[in-house]
């Protein structure tokens, strides 16, 4: 199941979920996904710290992101903050300003085929 935050919606505060969330509108504050994934659509804007299993960004995200499985920045993504994960996929064209921390301990237990595994030396 997926919850969608529509384009005309502005949520300010803490969002907590165990299912996937798609953001088409705007969220400020904190987002905590216990098991689900977060998808920030091209029209979406997030000004929040995010914790989740998987985070995919097409739109704008400002804040620190911690993802247990992976973070993906698509060609239209505009992201600033600290990214902590075991796997990151950054497409050509994505805009990123911040730091990336590859958590090797998480990487050992959460490797999945088809996801590029980066090391701190490989991320510049």
C-alpha positions in Angstrom: 0.0 0.0 0.0 1.2 3.5 -0.8 0.1 6.8 0.7 0.2 9.8 -1.6 0.6 13.4 -0.5 -1.0 15.4 -3.2 0.4 18.5 -5.1 -1.9 20.9 -3.2 -1.0 19.5 0.2 1.4 21.1 2.7 2.3 19.0 5.8 4.3 20.6 8.6 5.4 18.4 11.5 6.3 14.8 11.9 5.2 12.1 9.4 5.5 8.5 10.6 4.6 5.5 8.5 5.1 1.8 8.0 4.1 1.9 4.3 5.4 3.6 1.2 4.8 7.3 0.8 4.8 9.3 -2.4 5.1 13.1 -2.0 3.7 15.2 -4.8 3.2 18.2 -2.6 5.4 19.7 0.3 6.4 18.3 3.6 8.5 20.2 6.3 9.6 18.7 9.6 10.5 15.0 10.0 9.7 11.9 8.1 10.2 8.5 9.7 9.5 5.4 7.6 9.8 2.2 9.8 9.7 -0.2 6.9 8.5 1.6 3.8 10.1 3.6 1.1 9.8 7.3 0.4 9.4 8.6 -3.1 9.7 12.4 -3.7 8.1 13.1 -7.1 9.3 15.8 -9.5 6.7 18.1 -8.1 7.5 17.2 -4.5 9.4 19.4 -2.0 10.7 18.1 1.3 12.4 20.2 3.9 12.9 17.5 6.6 15.2 15.0 8.1 14.3 11.5 6.7 14.7 8.0 8.1 13.5 5.1 6.0 14.4 1.8 4.2 14.5 3.3 0.7 14.5 6.9 -0.5 14.1 7.9 -4.1 14.2 11.6 -5.1 13.0 13.2 -8.3 12.1 16.6 -6.8 13.7 18.7 -4.1 14.9 17.5 -0.7 16.7 19.5 1.9 17.7 17.6 5.1 19.6 14.7 6.4 18.6 11.3 5.0 19.3 7.9 6.6 18.2 4.9 4.5 18.7 1.3 5.6 18.7 -0.1 2.1 19.4 2.6 -0.5 19.1 6.2 -1.7 18.5 7.0 -5.3 18.8 10.5 -6.8 17.3 10.7 -10.3 18.4 13.1 -13.0 15.8 15.7 -11.8 16.7 15.5 -8.1 17.9 18.5 -6.2 19.2 17.4 -2.8 21.2 19.1 0.0 22.2 17.5 3.3 23.9 14.5 4.7 23.1 11.1 3.1 23.7 7.9 5.2 23.1 4.6 3.6 24.8 1.4 2.5 23.9 1.8 -1.2 23.5 5.0 -3.3 22.6 5.5 -6.9 23.1 9.0 -8.3 22.0 9.5 -11.9 23.7 11.9 -14.2 22.0 15.3 -13.9 21.1 15.0 -10.3 22.1 18.0 -8.2 23.6 17.2 -4.8 25.3 19.5 -2.1 26.3 17.8 1.1 28.1 14.7 2.4 27.6 11.0 1.8 28.4 8.4 4.5 28.4 4.8 3.3 27.7 2.7 6.3 29.7 -0.5 5.7 28.1 -2.4 8.6 24.7 -1.9 7.0 26.1 -2.8 3.6 27.3 -6.2 4.8 23.8 -7.2 5.8 21.7 -5.4 3.2 23.4 -6.0 -0.2 21.0 -6.4 -3.0 21.8 -7.4 -6.6 21.7 -4.5 -9.2 22.5 -1.7 -6.6 25.8 -0.1 -7.0 27.8 -0.3 -3.8 30.0 2.8 -3.2 32.8 3.2 -0.8 33.9 6.5 0.7 37.0 6.6 -1.6 34.7 6.2 -4.7 32.4 9.1 -3.7 33.8 12.5 -4.5 
